[in-house]
Amino acid sequence: MDSFQLPIIKKRLKLSDASVAGKIWDKHRANAQKIAEHYADAKEEGFARYAWRVKNCSKWLEFDLLNGEEDTLQLKLKDTRFCRVRHCPVCQWRRSLMWKAKTCKILPQIINDYPKHRWLFMTLTVKNCHIEELRLTLNQINKSFKRLTELKMWRFKGWVKSVEVTKGRDGVSAHPHLHILAMAPPSYFSHGYISQAKWVDIWQQCLKVNYQPVVHVSAIAKHQDPEIIIPEILKYQVKESDLVADAEWFLELTRQLHKTRGISAGGVLKEYMRNLEEKSEDLVNENKQTQADEEASLCFTWQATLGKYIK
Ligand SMILES: [Zn+2]
């Protein structure tokens, strides 16, 4: 929510002038337009449908106007129509916000249930692959990760795994990797601590490759809240700049990632995650309750030629 002063409610008001979040909306929506064009240019039946859906995503935004502090007003998203296409920049942004909100809500419960456990953040990578081999490579990574979790040395009580894919600099390759947030037993650092070099060896064995893969492991300090790492884990599967950069790469990415899973959980965190998944996928707002001091509502529409939302 953002605040703004009353006098600026005028005709042709730009959302970006009314709210700091307006610029963010404009950016994601402009990228959605590019994605819709990528799909439209593909001339494939399935992609034509995506093109139409993304093109019509969040074309208008209705905000509640709420009383803020010191005579300011605040905008709170009330209604819109999302396309829910997986790689739509607006929808993936809203989805990441929704997951972040959901997870931050449940985290105190996990910490309460396992107060002495420590958290580790891990990145497991493989060499870049050709974008047309992404699905195969992801299968290999996921199988290798399963192998890793079945080893005796894997003493984590629970973990969340997210798959990220970035675009290789050569324009035809992809860099798939895993981000893991793992919950370690209190004894992890005194008994059975595993060095970074050892992790590289273990991950290499699980991958069954003849090179040393890049691995990063860092412990979240005792006094630090694991919440700080959640945005990293639940950030976009593919960066928006990579989605829009190259139509061919993007279309192949869509084919390769079709029906693959982005985020999953294991160990005791699986149950917490299941509870989250069962809740509805509300991309408008996590807190639906209407506020008593509701003033009125404002509607902004997307002006493609200006690249802005305007009242
Ligand atoms: Zn969308």
Residues whose N, C-alpha, C, O or C-beta is under 5 A from the ligand:
A	BS01	ZN	C57 F82 C83 R84 V85 C88 V90 C91
